[in-house]
């Protein structure tokens, strides 16, 4: 009978150690999230993005930035409904105006082109 108790104790102890090891691994994984190729943790404030910053981005990055800006602006305006055409018109008009005003705030210009 003693042997069964010792064996059960070892199994239970091994299970606890294994569970704590898994928990430690999960915590380490959360702390070291994948960087997806990005080497910096720099934060960007979309509300302070200048037209120059926007215009000089690569095409893919510019499109991504405009989507972020558009969603941010609509959220500030408490206007959750929009049409794809409204987005397209606002983005094109914003980019055209930003080319002429590189020092302007991109979000401020975008807001003038968003249909309520």
C-alpha positions in Angstrom: 0.0 0.0 0.0 2.8 2.4 0.8 4.2 2.0 -2.7 0.9 3.1 -4.3 0.8 6.2 -2.1 4.4 7.1 -3.0 3.7 6.5 -6.7 0.5 8.6 -6.5 2.4 11.4 -4.7 5.1 11.4 -7.4 2.5 11.5 -10.2 0.7 14.4 -8.5 3.9 16.3 -7.9 5.0 15.7 -11.5 1.6 17.0 -12.7 1.9 20.2 -10.5 5.4 20.8 -11.8 4.3 20.3 -15.4 1.3 22.6 -14.9 3.5 25.3 -13.4 6.0 24.9 -16.2 3.3 25.3 -18.8 2.0 28.4 -17.0 5.6 29.9 -17.0 6.0 29.2 -20.7 2.7 30.8 -21.5 3.6 33.9 -19.4 7.0 34.1 -21.2 5.2 33.9 -24.6 2.9 36.7 -23.6 5.8 38.9 -22.6 7.7 38.2 -25.8 5.0 38.7 -28.4 6.1 38.2 -32.0 7.4 41.4 -33.6 6.2 40.4 -37.1 9.4 41.9 -38.5 9.1 45.2 -36.7 12.3 45.9 -34.7 10.9 48.9 -32.8 8.1 49.4 -30.3 7.8 53.0 -31.3 4.2 54.3 -30.9 2.6 56.6 -33.5 0.0 59.2 -32.6 -2.4 59.2 -35.6 -3.9 62.5 -34.4 -0.5 64.2 -35.0 0.4 62.7 -38.4 1.4 65.4 -40.8 0.5 65.5 -44.4 4.3 65.2 -45.2 4.4 62.0 -43.1 1.4 60.6 -45.0 2.4 61.6 -48.5 6.0 60.2 -48.2 4.8 56.8 -47.0 5.0 53.8 -49.4 1.8 53.0 -51.3 0.8 50.1 -49.0 1.6 51.9 -45.8 -0.2 55.1 -47.0 -3.3 53.0 -47.7 -3.1 51.4 -44.3 -2.5 54.8 -42.6 -5.5 56.3 -44.4 -7.8 53.5 -43.3 -6.6 54.0 -39.7 -7.1 57.8 -40.0 -10.5 57.4 -41.5 -11.7 55.0 -38.8 -10.2 57.2 -36.1 -11.9 60.3 -37.5 -15.3 58.6 -37.9 -15.0 57.4 -34.3 -14.3 60.9 -33.1 -17.3 62.1 -35.0 -19.5 59.3 -33.5 -20.5 58.4 -37.0 -20.3 54.6 -37.5 -22.0 54.4 -40.8 -20.4 55.2 -44.1 -20.2 54.0 -47.7 -17.1 52.8 -49.5 -17.6 55.7 -52.0 -17.5 58.2 -49.2 -14.2 56.7 -48.0 -12.7 56.8 -51.5 -13.8 60.5 -52.0 -12.5 61.6 -48.6 -9.1 59.8 -49.1 -8.5 61.1 -52.6 -9.4 64.7 -51.6 -7.3 64.5 -48.5 -4.3 63.2 -50.4 -4.7 66.0 -53.0 -4.8 68.6 -50.4 -2.0 67.1 -48.4 0.3 67.4 -51.4 -0.2 71.1 -51.4 0.0 71.5 -47.6 2.8 69.2 -46.4 3.0 70.8 -42.9 -0.8 70.5 -42.2 -2.2 67.9 -39.9 -3.5 65.0 -42.0 -6.4 64.2 -39.6 -7.7 67.8 -39.7 -7.7 67.8 -43.4 -9.4 64.4 -43.7 -12.2 65.5 -41.3 -13.1 68.3 -43.7 -13.6 65.8 -46.5 -15.7 63.3 -44.5 -19.4 63.3 -45.3 -21.5 63.3 -42.0 
